[in-house]
Amino acid sequence: MAKKSWMEKPAELGGGGGRRVVVIGGGVAGSLIAKSLQFNADVTLIDQKEYFDIPWASLRSMVEPSFAERSVINHRDYLTNGRLVVSRAINITNSEVLTAEGRLVAYDYLVIATGHDDPLPKFRNERLAEYQEDNEKIKAARSIVVVGGGPTGVELAAEIAVDFPEKKVTLVHDGPRLLEFIGPKASNKTLDWLKTKNVDVKLQQSIEMDRSSDGSNAYITSSHEKIEADCHFLCTGKPLGSAWLKETILKDSMDNFGRLKVDDNLRIKGHKNIMAIGDITDIKGVKQGYFAQKHALIAAKNIKIMMDGEKETKMAIYKPHSIKVIVSLGRQDAVAQFPFTTLIGLVPGMIKSKDLFVGKTRKKMGLDPHIVHY
Ligand SMILES: Cc1cc2nc3c(=O)[nH]c(=O)nc-3n(C[C@H](O)[C@H](O)[C@H](O)COP(=O)(O)OP(=O)(O)OC[C@H]3O[C@@H](n4cnc5c(N)ncnc54)[C@H](O)[C@@H]3O)c2cc1C
């Protein structure tokens, strides 16, 4: 580990007898647990960027960049009583986290919430500019290829098809059906919906990203089909944010997929003071932000119990929830899979598609759901 110790420390932070809780990853789970514990402990949030970008709002922000004003939230807005370190975590020991800038951040309790590794810019204004650039790219194109038929690709194709019906949208997916993470009923309904919006869906085909050198706007698929398009958006899955843990004290706590093995209390097996929450965990079932938020609240409760020296038997147990997935399809419609039914159209759309849970998420973070002051 590096030599430099991190001494930067504002006056008195939090409570919990000054116990230091370090959270790595400022996404859905990490930002919520940092916010929840900031008045109970001395909390430090380490994230590679200075903001929390609500993932389920990102595709709307590409067709309507002003939407990102509410959905890209500075960590400082909700973390009013904790420290923020804007850097990547690159190593951990039993008592410290090392960041890419060589800072050592000491902890009594550590929470790993590095979900998915997305190379987003460091600063909020850069992220807003990216949405603006994507929007200009969409507006300038007559034809667009979206690569990847998971939730990101489907939501983006739908956003473009609804807001820009005059554009030719092609969705290319290398699997046998769209939205493979949920059931075939939802896939089929989504495919039919996209067809009604004139989206050309090509299944079981991948795409060669190097365009032909003849100056044409052609993309060639693995089935040698030629798609004429002015631009493309890559919406293939992001890798788990756990590669950096492979040489650390947690290297034996990962499964074959790189997920952290946790017990019922969300502690990493074999490490009493290290917890993992969100998509990075090996908890069975579909990975959802809704579940990641539940993990954050359970883990916060358990850290409080540990800090108070209460019996381990008092700790909360995380019980996996039944599946409840809503994929938005533009501004009004959505496809939803609930435990006993699969729905498409305005009804599930009413739950998610207008505001994409942005107001609700902001409220959970203790912020005004409507207004942003910058
Ligand atoms: C298009 C789309 C729509 C979705 N819609 C929904 C929905 O409607 N409902 C729902 O419940 N879920 C939805 N999800 C899923 C949801 O977004 C994820 O389950 C959720 O983001 C997981 O949260 P997390 O905190 O585990 O990880 P993430 O949100 O991925 O956060 C990980 C954080 O860790 C940071 N990080 C990574 N590595 C490091 C490092 N080494 N050092 C420092 N920081 C690091 C990243 O910058 C990031 O901030 C959707 C996802 C997508 C992509």
The ligand as an ORCA input file, in Angstrom:
! r2SCAN-3c Opt
* xyz 0 1
  C     -31.159      1.790    -18.543
  C     -31.350      1.227    -17.176
  C     -32.597      1.277    -16.582
  C     -32.784      0.750    -15.324
  N     -34.029      0.842    -14.777
  C     -34.215      0.410    -13.521
  C     -35.480      0.583    -12.884
  O     -36.430      1.111    -13.462
  N     -35.620      0.138    -11.621
  C     -34.596     -0.463    -10.946
  O     -34.801     -0.834     -9.792
  N     -33.373     -0.644    -11.512
  C     -33.155     -0.228    -12.775
  N     -31.925     -0.398    -13.368
  C     -30.859     -1.141    -12.642
  C     -30.112     -0.257    -11.656
  O     -29.663      0.900    -12.289
  C     -28.939     -0.992    -11.018
  O     -29.409     -2.183    -10.434
  C     -28.294     -0.094     -9.961
  O     -27.676      0.994    -10.582
  C     -27.282     -0.850     -9.097
  O     -26.811      0.040     -8.135
  P     -25.333     -0.093     -7.508
  O     -25.198      0.998     -6.510
  O     -25.083     -1.468     -7.086
  O     -24.327      0.176     -8.712
  P     -24.167      1.433     -9.645
  O     -25.404      2.244     -9.667
  O     -23.617      0.847    -10.910
  O     -23.040      2.314     -8.941
  C     -21.703      1.927     -8.860
  C     -20.885      3.158     -8.519
  O     -19.558      2.762     -8.180
  C     -18.635      3.647     -8.792
  N     -17.376      2.898     -8.905
  C     -17.141      1.750     -9.606
  N     -15.885      1.319     -9.389
  C     -15.324      2.226     -8.541
  C     -14.043      2.323     -7.908
  N     -13.082      1.396     -8.096
  N     -13.799      3.375     -7.102
  C     -14.747      4.329     -6.863
  N     -15.986      4.273     -7.423
  C     -16.264      3.229     -8.232
  C     -19.282      4.040    -10.092
  O     -18.789      5.269    -10.540
  C     -20.748      4.153     -9.663
  O     -21.014      5.435     -9.172
  C     -31.704      0.141    -14.627
  C     -30.433      0.102    -15.209
  C     -30.245      0.644    -16.463
  C     -28.845      0.622    -17.066
*
